[in-house]
């Protein structure tokens, strides 16, 4: 974590996240994951390192990623014996100790040469005509070699010395400090790998994530022991579908389905499920982010401890830790999206205030008290029509379109036509197929009609819930919903004013599942709402309209958000929406290209105010590499191409 000053690293975070005192009993109900002796010790080392080295340039994640050279008992005994001055280990002494007893962070992962990488795959990005764009795309394609890793043998031989989990096969990591594989990042890495024709590498990523489900019951946030307390947005079934769409590998699907069912059970458990009763008296089961944790996040332990240091009771601190971890489960760590009250709905800058002012104003609410529209969008599936070449298959376009109505033979025929490039299917097989709909489809093609029918019905019900609870007709957006109580066992009555009326890019993510149904006029209203939202800038879509200094806020733009909105617009069946989608993709590709020419790397996030500017803010320094940025750039080029006569430099 590169820091340029000695100010509290959590001052912006404190501005964004604070518990409501009315919810202080929440921590008592948290089902917290046990902490291992290794992680507890590494957190002690982390705290000692901060005291010795100071906050400038300090990244707490480094210390919980260190592999032990000796057993824990010996390593801890040597640490306890270190000389201290006023309780602080001298910096040079601590460094010698770390060098002697630990390997470097990330040294328990080794570079793995992808078995299916070729410098220029046959059929690679055929619609990219401009030479400099094609040259750059091949350089981005080559980055898969730099990001491919496998777990070192010693992790399997002595797992008790590592926080890295002993995954069975090679993976693609995001890059920089994110040394291990991550859950939702992997979806967009896979989209890029498929554009790169690296099907086996894509399958290996999924097999590793499936192994986590087999062991833990869900896909962890990332493949570290300290991530066993939370997941991330559930896109595993979508990964399976994207791969199946390209490869037709039925055996791969058969192996995945039982574990997809297991993951669905986790998301449908009391940990995440909450019931909301709408104005018509219908009860809807919805999901929220809710980490199984009420202590400082090990990878950010010193940050969280400082953040909570002025809270007066242990219960309040546990509650705070629980909320921060739950926000991390969303992938949006951190953002004004989790604020109860953060200013106007148009673009604003939030002025820093003191911690005591935050307490007195009691202005903020917590992540676990929010059910977000985009999370529900990852669970069911809507369907996207896309016309490909000369023929379009016509099928029911409304929410909950039922694949169980097709025979297995018909589904296989549809797939074969799709591979041949002859038709676009209304469900656009694999584009926005999410958990319940994917499971329904997979179950159908492997011959399990009962499971298929069950999940088709669940998908329809969830799509209805999205419309009933999150859709705001006045704004023509899908808005997050505030829970007024943490009790998920009792049905909560819907109140319109509980919707979060502030504008975020996530308000348009349900485009990805065609949540607007078959009403073309409603789609037109959503498109106009997006165009008037203030989110679209010269270099892409801003995450929010509020500049808080946190990374999931203005002016940062993130590859996953660009992709979900662009793909939703492109596959909507509307020429106007597709034209808008291409315009956004062009802006995003340009800023990626120009930043790459300036810096020689792909970036985790970008500043959408100006072409070629990179992102900033948050609790760690901006990262490079970068898996999902690479994947989205290649996916956009595959979808839209780049003609000879289109300039690539910034206007």
N, C-alpha and C positions, 0 to 999 in steps of 0.2 A: 504494500500500500504506500505509494509515493505521496508524501504530504509536504507541502511547501511552507508550512508555518506550524507554530506550536499551539495554535488554538485547538480547542476540544474537537476531535475528529467527528464527534456526534452532534455538534451544534445543529447542523441541518436536519439530522435525523430526529433530534428532540423536537424540532419544530413540527415535524410531520406526524409523529407517533406518540400518543399519550393515552393511557387508559382513562375511561370514565369511572369515577369512583363508585357509581351505581353497579358496576360490573366486577367489583373486587372479589366476589365469591367465585368467579369463574375458574380461577387457578386450582381451586380445591377439586374441581371435577375433571381436570385434565388427566387423561391417561398417558402418563409420561413414560417414554422409553428409557430403560435403565442405561446408565452411563458405564462404560467399561473402565477398568483400572488404567489401561493404556491412555485412553482419552483424558481421563482425569489428571494423570500425570503430565501429559503434554500441554494441557491447559495451565498447569502450574508453571511449566517451563515458559509458556507463552507470556504469562504475567511477569515472570522474572526477567524475560528478555525486554519487555517494554520498559520496565523499571531501569534496566541497565543501559539500554540503547536510546531511549527516548522515542517520541512519536514520529519524528521526521523520517520518512522512508520506511516506516514499520508496517509490515503486512502480517497480521496475526495468523493467517492461514498457513504460512510457511511452517510454523512450529507444530501444527497438528498434522502436517504432511510428512514430517521427518521419519524415516525408517530407523529402527534401532539396530545397532551393530551387535549388541549383547542383549541378554535377557533383561526384562523390565526391572527385576529386583536389584541387579547390579547397577543398572543405569540410574535408578532412583537413589540408591545408596550413595553413589558418586555425586549426584546432584545435591543431596542433603549435606554432604561434607564440604561443599564449595565454601571458600571464605566469603564473608559478607561485611560490608561497611555500612553501618546504619540499616542493616537488613537488605542491602542491595549488593548483588554480585558484580564486581568490577567487569566492565565490558570485555576486556581482553581475556580475563579468566573464563567468562562465560563462552566466548567464542572458541577457546581451546577445548573446553569441555564438549561443546556441540560437535566440533570436528572429530574428537576422539570417539564419541559414543553414538554418533548418528551418521547416516548417509545423507546426501543432499536431498532436499525436497524434490520429488519426482524421479529420483534415481531407481526406484523400484518399478518404474515403467521403462520399457525399452522400445526403440523405434522398430516398427514392423513394416516390412515391405509389402504393400498390398498385392495379392496374387493376381489381381485382374487389372492392374494399372498398365496402360500403354500411353506413350507420349501423346499420340493423337488418335483416339479411338475411331474406328470406322463409323461413319454416320454422325459424327460429333457436331452438334449445333449447325445443321445444314442451312438455316435461315440467316446466319450471321455472315454477311457479305463483305463488310468493310475490313480491310486487312489489319489495321491496328487494333480493332475491337477483337478480331479473331485471335490475334497474337496475345492480347491480354487475357482472353478467356482460356487459352491454353496454359498460361501461367497460373491462373486461378485453379484450373484443373490439376496442375502439377502440385499444388499445395496439399492435396490429399496425402501425398507421400510424407510431407512434413508433419502431418497431424495424426498419422496412423501409429498406434501403440499397441503393445501387448504387456500383460503383467509379467514381471520377472519371475523366474522359477522360485526364488527364495520366498516370495509372498505365499505361494502354495505350501512350501516346505515349512515355513515358520510364520503362519498368519498372525500369531500373537504379537509379532514385532512391527506390525504395519497397520495403519488405518486404511490403506488401500485394500479393497476387496479382491479376492482371487478369482476374477472373471475367467471363464473358460477359453475365450478367443480374443482376437484382435478387435480394436475399437478405433473410432475417430474421435479425438478430443477437440474441444473448442479452441484451445490455445492459451499461451502465456500462463497465468496463475491457475487457470482451469485445466489441470494436468490430467484429470480423470474424465471418463465419459459422463455426460449429463443427460437427463431424461428428455425434456422437451426440445433442447438444442438438437438432439439427434434426428428429429423429424426433418428439419431443414437441411441438415447435413446429408441425410438420405435422399432428399429431393435433388440435391446437387450431384450426389454419387450416381443416381439414376440417369441424370443428364450426361454424366461422364461414362456411362455404360459399365459402371463398376458394381454389378449386381451382387456378386459374392461378398464384397466388402459391406454392402448395405445389409445383406442377410446376417452377416456376423454381428453387426451392431445390434440387430433385433434379437438374435439368439442370446447375446449377453444380457440384454434387458429382460428377456423372458426368464433367464436364470435367476435374476433378482426376484421376480415374481414367485418363482418356485421356492426360493429360500425364505423370503420375507413376506410374501403375500401381496406385494405391490412393487412398482418400480420406484426405487429411491430417487430422491433429488439428484444424487450423483453417486458414483461407486466408491464411497468412503464409509467407514464404520460410523462416522459422526453424522451421516445423513440418514440413518435408519429411522429417524423420528418424523420424516415428512416425505411427501412425493413432490410432483410437479404436474402441470396441466397434462391430463391423460391422453396421449396421442399414440400409444403403442399400437392399437388396432389400425389406426390410419397408416402407420409405417408398414404394417403387414400388408395392408391393401395396396399401397403404392407399389410395393415389390411384387405382389401377385399380379397386378395389372400389367407390369412390364415382362414378367417371366412366365406366368402361368404355372408356377410351381405349386401344385396341389399338396404335395407332401409337406412343404413348408407351412401351408395353411393348417393342415391336420395337426401338426406339432404345436402350432401356436394356439389353437382354439381353447383347449382346456385351461391354459394359463391366462388367456384373455378373460375367460369366465371368472377365474380367480381374482384378477385385478378388478373386474366390475364389482365383485362382491365387496372388496375393500372400499371402493368409492360409494357403494350403496349401503355401507354400514352406518352405525350410529356415530362414528367419528365425523363423517362429512355430511350426512343427510339431515335435512331440515324440511318441515312441512309448512306450507303457506296456504291459507284458505283465501280464494279470490272473492271478488264482490258478488259473484253468483253462487257462492257457497261451495264451490268445487275445491277439493284439497289437492295440492300439487307437491310432489316430492322433488326437492331441489338439492343441490350440492353446494357446499361452501368449503373454503380452504380452512383447515383446522389441524395444525401440527400437533403431534403427540409429544409435546415438549414444553417445559416451563422453567428452563434454566438458560443461561447465556449460550448462544450458538457456539459450539467449539471453534469453528472456523473464523468466528468474529467475536470471540469471548471477551477480549479486553474492551472492545467497542461497546458491546451490550452492557457490560458491568458499569462502565462509565456513564452510559445513557441512563441507567436505572439508579445511579448512586444517590440521588436526592429523593427518591421515593421513600416514604417514611416507614413502610412495613414490609415484611417478607412476603406477605400475600400480594401486595401491590407489585412488588418486583417480579414475582412468579407470573403474575398476570401479564405484565409488560413483556417478559421474555416469551411467553406463549404467543402473544400477538405478533411480535417481530418474526418469530419462526413461522407463524401461519402466513404472514405476508410473503416470506421467502418461498413458501410452497406455491404461491401464485406465479412465481417467476418475476413479478414486478417489485423487486426490492431495490429501491423504495420509490414511492410516488404519492402525490397529493390525492390520488384516487382513494387512498385510505383515510383521508381527512373527512371529518363530519362537517366542518365548515372551513373553507379555505379561500374565500374571496369570491369575486365575481365570476360569472360563467364565461366571460371573454378573457382574453389573455391578460394575465396579471403577474406581477412579481411579488412574492411573499417576503415581507421585510423580517429580518431576524428579530426575535424577542428573547428575553431571558427565560430560563426554565421556570422560575417562579411565576412569571407572567402567564406562561402556558398553564400552569396549575390553577392560577386564579381564574383564568378565562374558561377553563374546562371545555375547550373548543373541539377536541378531537375524539374520534371513535376508532375502534380497532378492527383489524381485518376479519377476525372471526365473527364479527357482528354484521358482516356484509355477505350477501349472496350475489355473485357477479354473473352478468349475462354471458360473458365469454366462456366461463367454466361450463355452463349448461350446454353451450354450443359444441364443446368437445365430447359430450356424452352421447347425444343422439346423432342423427344425420338428417340434414336436408339434402336436396338433390339439385344439381346444377345442370341446366341444359347448355350444351355448347354445340354449335354447328361446325362440323368438320368437313371440308371439301364440299361435296355436292349433295349429301343426303343426311337428313336428321331424323332420328327415331323419335316418334311422338309417343309420349307416355304421360300418365297422370302427373301433374306438376305440383300439386299441393303438398303441404307438409305430411310426412308419414307415408309417402309413396311405398307400396308394399311389394318388395321383391319376392315374397313368398307366393305371389300370384304367378310367377314364372316357373316353368319346369327347369330342372337341372340342365337338360339339353338346350333349352332356349337361352339360359344364362351363358352356357359355354359357347353357343353360336354368337351371342352378342359380343362376348369377349374376343372370339376369333375375328369378327368383323372389325372390332376396335383395333386389334393388332395390325390388321391389313390396312388401316387408315381410311376405311370407307365410311364410317358413321360416327356421329357423336351421340352418346346415350344420354338420356335426360338425367340419369343419376351421375353421369360423368364418372364412371366407375373409378373410384379411388381419389377423386378430387376433394370432396368434403365428407367422405364417409367416416363417421366417428363411432365411438365405442358400441352403443347398442345396435345401431344399424349395421355396422360392420359384422358384429357377432351374428345378427340375423342372416346376413348374406352368406357369411362363411359356413354357418350351420346348414343352410340350405344346400350349398354346393357339395358338402361332404355327407349329405343324406340324413341330417338330424332335423326333421321337419318340426318336431315339437319345440325344440329350443329356438328354432328360427321364428316360429309364430310368436313365442313368448317375447322375444326381444324386438320383433317388429311392433308388437303392441306397446312395449315399453318406450320405443322410439317415438311412436305417435303421441303417447301421453306426455313425454318430455317436450316435444315440439309444441304441444298445446300449452304447456306450462311456460315456455319461453314467451309465447305470444301473450298469455294472460298476465304474467307477473312483470315482465321486463319491457314489453313494447310500450312506447309512449307515442300515441298518434299525433299529438300536437307537435312534438319535436321530430317525428319520423325517425327515431333512434331507439335502440335497445339499451335501457339504463340499468345500472347496478341497483340493488335493492337493499336498504338498511334494515337489519333486524333490530327490533326494539328490546328483545330479551335474548339471552343465550340459551334458553331452554329449548332444545331441539326436539324434545319428546312431545311437546304440546303444539297443536296447530296454531300458527300465528295468522291473524286476520290481515289481509292486504289493505294497505292504505296508500293512495296515490302519492301523498307527500313523502312517503318513505323512499321513493325513487331518488337516486342521486342525479340531479339535473345538470351537473357540470359535464363539460364535454371532454371526452377522452377518445383516443383512437379505438379503444375496446368497444365503444358504443356501436361501432360498425362491423365488428368481427362476425356477428351473426349473418352478415351477407354470405359468409363462407359456407354456411349450411342452408342457404336460401330460405331463411326464416320468414321472408315476406310472402311466401306461398306463391300462388298462381296469379296474383293480382298485379298486372303490369303497371297499373296506376300507382300502387303502393311502392313498387320498386322505383318508379320515377321520383316519388316523393323522397325516398331514402337517398337517391343519387343527388337530388337538389339539396337535401339537408347536409349531406357530406360536403358538397361544393360550397355551401354557405357557412360551414362550421368553423372556419378559421384554422383547420388542421393542415390543409395542403399548402406547402411552401415550395420554394424554387428547387429544393433538393429532396423533396419527399414529404411524407406524412409525419407531422409532429405527434408525439405520444400524448401530450395534453396541451392545454392553453396556459398553464401556470408554470412559471419559472421559480422553482423552489431550491435549485441547486442539487436536487436528487436526480438520479440518472433516468428514471422512468417518468420524466416530465419534460416540458418544453425547455430547450429547443431540440432535444434529442429525437432522432428517428431510429427505429430498430427494424432489422430485416424481417423478423416474423410478422410484425404488424403490417409492413408494406405488402408482404406476400399474401396474407389472409384476405386483406381488403381487395387487393388487385385481383386475386384469383376469383373472389366472390363476384366482383364486378364483371370480369372477363367472361365468366361462365353463366351469367344471368340470362342470356338470350336477348339482351337489349344492345343494339348497336351503339347507342349513346354511352351506355355503361362500359362497354368494351373499349370504346375510344378513350374514355376517361382512364380506364385501367392501363391501357398502353401508355398514355401520357405520364401516369405516375411511375410506371416501370422505367420509362426513358429517363425521367429525372433521377431515379434511384441508381440506375446503371451508370449514368454520367458521374454522379457524385462518388460512387465507388471507384470508377475508372480514374478520375482525376486525382482523388486521394491516393490511389495506388501509385500513380506516376510521381506524385510528390514525395511519398514516404517509403515506397517499396513494399508495403504490407497492406493486407486487408484488416479492417477495423471492426471492433465489436458493435459500435454504434456511430452515428454520424449526426452532425449539426445540420438540420434541414433548412436553416436560414440562408445558407450559401453553398453553392456547388463546390465540392471538394473539401469542405471543412469536416473535421472529425468531432465526435461527441466528447462529453466530459461530465463531471459531477458524480455524486454517489460516494460510497464508503471505501472504494478502492480506485487505484489509478486506471485510466482507460487501457483496455487490453487489445491485443492484436492476434491475428492468426488466420481468419477466425471462422470456425465451422459454419455457423448459420448464415453469416454474410456471404461466404463463398457459395453456399448452396442456393441461396435466393438469387444471387447474381446469375448463376448458371441456369437456374430454372426460368428466370425472366428471359434470358437470351434464347433458351430453347422454345419458349412459348411465342415470343414476339419477334425474335430475330433482330438484325440490325442491317438495314439496306446500305448499299454503297454510298448513296448521296446524303445520308444523315450524318451530320457532324457529331463527334463524340466529345470534343472539348466543351467546357462551360461557355455559355453564350456571353 
